[in-house]
Amino acid sequence: MPPVPPPGSHQTRFTTLDRAQRVRFRRAVTLMLMTLALPGSAQLVSGNRRVGRIALRTWLSVVVVGVLALASSYLWHGVAFWAGTNTMLLQVLRLGLMALAIGWAYLFVDAWRLGQPLTLQRQHRLAVVGVNGFLCFSVAGALLFGAHVVGVQRGLMISMFSDGAAVGAHDGRFNVLLMGGDSGAGRWGLRPDSMTVASIDDETGKTVLISLPRNMQNFPFAEGSVMDEQFPDGFDVEGMYLNGLSTWALDHADLFKGSKNPGVDATIQGVEGITGLKMNYWAMVNLQGFRDLVDAVGGVELNVRQRIPVGLPSDSFFRYIEPGKRTLNGMDTLWFARARYDSDDYSRMARQKCVMGAMLQQVSPQTAVTNFQKIAKASSAMVSTDIPRSEVDTFVDLALKARSQKIATLSLVPPMINTADPDIALVQEKVAAAIDKAEGRSPAPPPDTAEAAPDTTEATTPEAPAATGGAAPAPAAPATPKAPPSVTGGSVGSLSEGYAANESEDLGAVC
């Protein structure tokens, strides 16, 4: 056993000093960890108690508000949607996160000061500086990043959505005209490449997609509208189609006094005249922005039934998307929806519906949160709309409800509708029937139908031999294998018989 040094010796003084240094070091680290776990607690113990009380009360208030917000959002999803789309609340949250970042960073620096770093040994002093810097920048950085994300969301709401008044549902449904904009140079949004009315139940989110061909002619306009006054007998201008209304209106913008989007207004008046539905809102999709959106969510899985060309044979990048279930990137998804080479307009319309359905089903809230900044950047360049910010939470809620339901479709195309001379009464009858069926209002079959049907059970079900030794009936002939459905241009069906995705009660089943 080594001899105990006499009291007052140099070794005793060194041991005592070293122990005191370790105690001060642990105290300094503890003060910083206290600040991390409970902001203000270090000041209550060793510093300015007034600052500590203010910090602690602020932190407890933030925790209580956060817990209440999470509980409310979990129980009532509408609270979260409202909070995420209210620009004033988002601005308050953004400034609050920035203030928290600055205040918490100050508390960490003050906790470092309270640890008396100048009294520590050099290695302990460096360690305390490193720990304090790491905690300070980690916490403040996380809060500032949160403020940035909130700012991005607020900017998205301001740039994409209008501040106009909300329009109530018509007969229990919101009708939104979705248009794909021609993104040619200098012509963005001037000529809709595709037009689809999304008719959405205002309670259940049950959706019917009603597509109109861009080459429709000789159609009426909504009664009393500007276009109805100009064309009381319908749009019968030689060589002009439905997708030409936008450019016609821009050439006659003086007729649409006070309108910010005369081309969109004229198109809506035509769509309302054709379908008999009153539009609530419209959205114009820039197809280049759509490509970026698909990339932002990591692609979309589609059932490619035939080779789909990407580009034209004259393009340097021309190639094919091969058949099979494939996750397509933005460029391939865009060409899957737009390609007409080796196809036709109506097959393309069917593929466009399949893309819409896939996007709705596959872009989950988790995906949206994970890729939020990319989605926000793509969305702000993708969509122009008159949906007011006050209604965004309503449509987000309806979209989530729609994800769990079948999407019905109706396309006003041949062979059902002659696009050159459409039977508008038939069109509106089909539209009303599709919505009624989606709402569950379809007429039931006659009650005696089941009774009148012949009972074929005995004829098709083999029986055991009779107990008396009689011969068993001959076995039923094997059923003839059902021929696979025809596929044209990548869509189930053909031009003559129609495409399944263009008129279906379950879009997912035919895509």
Sequence and secondary structure as in RCSB ss.txt:
>XXXX:A:sequence
MPPVPPPGSHQTRFTTLDRAQRVRFRRAVTLMLMTLALPGSAQLVSGNRRVGRIALRTWLSVVVVGVLALASSYL
WHGVAFWAGTNTMLLQVLRLGLMALAIGWAYLFVDAWRLGQPLTLQRQHRLAVVGVNGFLCFSVAGALLFGAHVV
GVQRGLMISMFSDGAAVGAHDGRFNVLLMGGDSGAGRWGLRPDSMTVASIDDETGKTVLISLPRNMQNFPFAEGS
VMDEQFPDGFDVEGMYLNGLSTWALDHADLFKGSKNPGVDATIQGVEGITGLKMNYWAMVNLQGFRDLVDAVGGV
ELNVRQRIPVGLPSDSFFRYIEPGKRTLNGMDTLWFARARYDSDDYSRMARQKCVMGAMLQQVSPQTAVTNFQKI
AKASSAMVSTDIPRSEVDTFVDLALKARSQKIATLSLVPPMINTADPDIALVQEKVAAAIDKAEGRSPAPPPDTA
EAAPDTTEATTPEAPAATGGAAPAPAAPATPKAPPSVTGGSVGSLSEGYAANESEDLGAVC
>XXXX:A:secstr
      TT HHHHHHHHHHHHHHHHHHHHHHHHHHHHSTTHHHHHHS HHHHHHHHHHHHHHHHHHHHHHHHHHH
 HHHHHHHHH HHHHHHHHHHHHHHHHHHHHHHHHHHHHT GGGS HHHHHHHHHHHHHHHHHHHHHHHHHHHHH
HHHHHHHHHHSB       BTTEEEEEEEEE   TT TTTSEEEEEEEEEETTT  EEEEEE TT  S    TTS
HHHHH TT    TT  GGGHHHHHHHTGGGSTT S HHHHHHHHHHHHHH     EEEEEEHHHHHHHHHHTT E
EEEE S EEES TTSTT EEE SEEEEE HHHHHHHHH  TTS HHHHHHHHHHHHHHHHHH  HHHHHHTHHHH
HHHHHHHEEE  BGGGHHHHHHHHHHHHTS  EEEE  TTTS TTS  HHHHHHHHHHHHHHHTT      TTHH
HHS   HHHHS     TT                  EETTEEEETTTEEGGGEES HHHH 
